[in-house]
Amino acid sequence: MASAAETLVNVLEEEVAIDRQFWITARQEQRRLARVRLLWDFLREALEVNRAFLMGESRELRVTARVSRAAAGGTPRARRWRPSPRR
């Protein structure tokens, strides 16, 4: 990831291998929630699109289409959660 900086130099590039793992966990009942599924889908897409960058094979960090649409106002904003009134 530091390869994007022109002032840094690779050291021991042939002797060191870096593996990256990402773990996502949630309770089983939370996995059915739309907001959890959307977040997981977003993370999978962002990681997949930027695999080369994360593995140090590319200097380009790419923004996913989903992020671009949201930034441009192409998708509706999530509703804010409000607690239900007490009875």
C-alpha positions in Angstrom: 0.0 0.0 0.0 2.9 2.3 0.6 4.0 1.9 -3.0 1.9 4.9 -3.9 4.5 7.1 -2.2 7.4 7.9 -4.5 9.8 8.5 -1.6 9.5 4.9 -0.2 11.6 2.0 -1.4 10.6 -1.7 -1.3 12.9 -3.6 1.0 13.2 -7.4 1.0 10.5 -7.6 -1.7 11.5 -11.1 -2.8 11.8 -12.5 0.8 8.6 -11.3 2.4 5.1 -12.3 1.5 2.1 -10.5 3.1 -1.3 -12.2 3.3 -4.3 -10.1 4.2 -7.5 -11.5 5.6 -10.7 -9.8 6.5 -13.3 -11.3 8.8 -16.8 -10.0 9.1 -19.0 -11.3 11.9 -22.6 -10.7 12.9 -25.1 -12.5 15.0 -27.3 -14.8 12.9 -30.4 -12.7 13.4 -28.6 -9.5 12.3 -27.5 -11.1 9.0 -31.1 -10.8 7.8 -31.2 -7.1 8.3 -31.0 -5.1 5.0 -28.5 -2.6 6.4 -26.1 -5.4 7.4 -26.4 -7.1 4.0 -25.8 -3.8 2.2 -22.7 -3.1 4.3 -21.4 -6.6 3.6 -22.1 -6.3 -0.1 -20.4 -2.9 -0.2 -17.3 -4.2 1.6 -17.0 -7.3 -0.7 -17.3 -5.1 -3.8 -14.8 -2.5 -2.5 -12.3 -5.2 -1.6 -12.7 -7.1 -4.8 -12.3 -3.9 -6.9 -9.2 -2.9 -5.0 -7.6 -6.4 -4.7 -4.5 -5.4 -6.7 -4.0 -2.2 -4.6 -4.4 -4.1 -1.3 -1.9 -6.7 -2.4 0.6 -4.1 -3.4 0.3 -4.9 -7.1 -1.1 -1.5 -8.1 -0.8 2.1 -7.0 -4.4 2.9 -7.9 -7.1 2.9 -5.2 -10.4 2.6 -7.0 -13.8 3.8 -5.8 -16.7 1.4 -6.5 -19.7 2.3 -8.6 -21.9 2.0 -5.5 -19.8 4.7 -3.7 -19.8 6.9 -6.7 -23.6 6.7 -7.1 -24.1 7.5 -3.4 -21.7 10.5 -3.5 -23.5 11.8 -6.5 -26.9 11.5 -4.8 -27.9 8.6 -7.0 -29.1 6.4 -4.2 -31.5 7.5 -1.4 -30.0 8.2 1.9 -30.6 5.8 4.7 -33.4 6.7 7.1 -32.2 7.7 10.5 -33.2 5.3 13.2 -35.6 6.7 15.8 -36.6 4.8 18.9 -40.3 4.0 19.1 -42.3 6.2 21.5 -42.8 4.7 25.0 -46.3 3.6 25.8 
